Amino acid sequence: MNFYELAEKALQLEKEGKRIIRLNIGDTGLPTPACAIEAACSSMKSKKAKYVSSAGIPELREAIAKKEGCSVDNVVVGPGSKALLYGLLSVLASKGDKVAFPSPYWPAYEMICKQLGLVQVNLKGSMESDWAFGDLALDGAKVFMLCNPLNPTSSVYSPSVVEKCIKEVSDSGAYMILDEAYKELAFEPIPRYEGAIRVRSFSKEFNMEGWRLGYIVAPEEVAKKMISYNQITATCVPEFIQRGGIACLEDSSRIVSENRAIWKKRAAVASAALSEAGFEFSPPASGIYAFATHPGIDDAWEFAIGMLDKGVAVAPGSPFGGYDKYLRICLSQPEEFLEEAILKMGEALK
Ligand SMILES: Cc1ncc(COP(=O)(O)O)c(C=O)c1O
């Protein structure tokens, strides 16, 4: 069984009437802001569903440029940040090139590299060092990707680490991609880093997973390549989706701070329950995950499959870079369910 099959199995069990507390998928489970829905509906009603610019509609690019303190020419909008990451690796690297990134990592990084024939260079992080990865051993990589905050640990790299990476990567002549899909869900503000290609998403910060909206902030020559990439792939993000994104950006600080407060509370509840259940973990420094191990786990896959029968779906750590004794727990459930599920896992491990 793989990661996606496990998710399907959980859904199937739910369909059959079994109660499953789902902590396996990185979905916020929170409602999309009403302002986005209203803006998208009114855009659709005014028949704005034609092809638009492959760079993004000017109003959204301008709103992003204002937020990011950059020129509109540095901004490219795309159908979700995963598609943008795929596009970036397609235009910045060629078959056989190396791409470096720390582990644990979001499994899509590995899958994209495989699909594009890129060679993965892994920088191994460990819980004992709060998921730091030591020296930046690029090994001739053409691209270095850093996910900050990190999925699956919800840890945040310190500004000195990120700035050092940006400098060393730039000195080596490689490109640096900063994946900031969870940036504003960090419990302490993360600065705006210059000198890297930054990838942002509306999915987690604005609970818009299914809308498929993200953007990059990149040097103009990279932005141009990405506009061409969009032209030959998705063409454009539908205008009504982009209008929903603008509405969120207009009320961004309220929406994001409300969400951050939810994740902070859930992280505290999950941390207390994980400790009570005998798990070892670094407390999350952002939404939306905890990454934990337990002396009773021999094989996280076996454990995760067994937990389905006990009504809990959780992701094994193996696809996140071979962390076979770890579980990734998405905190996407109300606090009482989160606590119940974690305590159930602890019971199963006794
Ligand atoms: C680290 C990271 N980056 C990017 C994404 C992609 O988000 P989206 O394609 O929904 O914008 C995800 C989604 O789970 C993620 O975990």
Ligand as a Chemical Component Dictionary entry (heavy atoms), coordinates in Angstrom:
data_LIG
# 
_chem_comp.id                   LIG 
_chem_comp.type                 NON-POLYMER 
_chem_comp.pdbx_formal_charge   0 
_chem_comp.three_letter_code    LIG 
# 
loop_
_chem_comp_atom.comp_id 
_chem_comp_atom.atom_id 
_chem_comp_atom.alt_atom_id 
_chem_comp_atom.type_symbol 
_chem_comp_atom.charge 
_chem_comp_atom.model_Cartn_x 
_chem_comp_atom.model_Cartn_y 
_chem_comp_atom.model_Cartn_z 
_chem_comp_atom.pdbx_ordinal 
LIG C1 C1 C 0 5.533  21.799 1.359  1  
LIG C2 C2 C 0 4.415  21.947 0.391  2  
LIG N1 N1 N 0 4.588  22.723 -0.672 3  
LIG C3 C3 C 0 3.625  22.876 -1.579 4  
LIG C4 C4 C 0 2.414  22.242 -1.427 5  
LIG C5 C5 C 0 1.413  22.368 -2.519 6  
LIG O1 O1 O 0 0.320  23.126 -2.231 7  
LIG P1 P1 P 0 -0.655 23.569 -3.379 8  
LIG O2 O2 O 0 -0.282 22.874 -4.644 9  
LIG O3 O3 O 0 -2.002 23.184 -2.901 10 
LIG O4 O4 O 0 -0.469 25.061 -3.510 11 
LIG C6 C6 C 0 2.171  21.431 -0.334 12 
LIG C7 C7 C 0 0.915  20.717 -0.188 13 
LIG O5 O5 O 0 0.701  19.880 0.648  14 
LIG C8 C8 C 0 3.216  21.272 0.616  15 
LIG O6 O6 O 0 3.063  20.512 1.696  16 
# 
loop_
_chem_comp_bond.comp_id 
_chem_comp_bond.atom_id_1 
_chem_comp_bond.atom_id_2 
_chem_comp_bond.value_order 
_chem_comp_bond.pdbx_ordinal 
LIG C1 C2 SING 1  
LIG C2 N1 SING 2  
LIG C2 C8 DOUB 3  
LIG N1 C3 DOUB 4  
LIG C3 C4 SING 5  
LIG C4 C5 SING 6  
LIG C4 C6 DOUB 7  
LIG C5 O1 SING 8  
LIG O1 P1 SING 9  
LIG P1 O2 DOUB 10 
LIG P1 O3 SING 11 
LIG P1 O4 SING 12 
LIG C6 C7 SING 13 
LIG C6 C8 SING 14 
LIG C7 O5 DOUB 15 
LIG C8 O6 SING 16 
# 
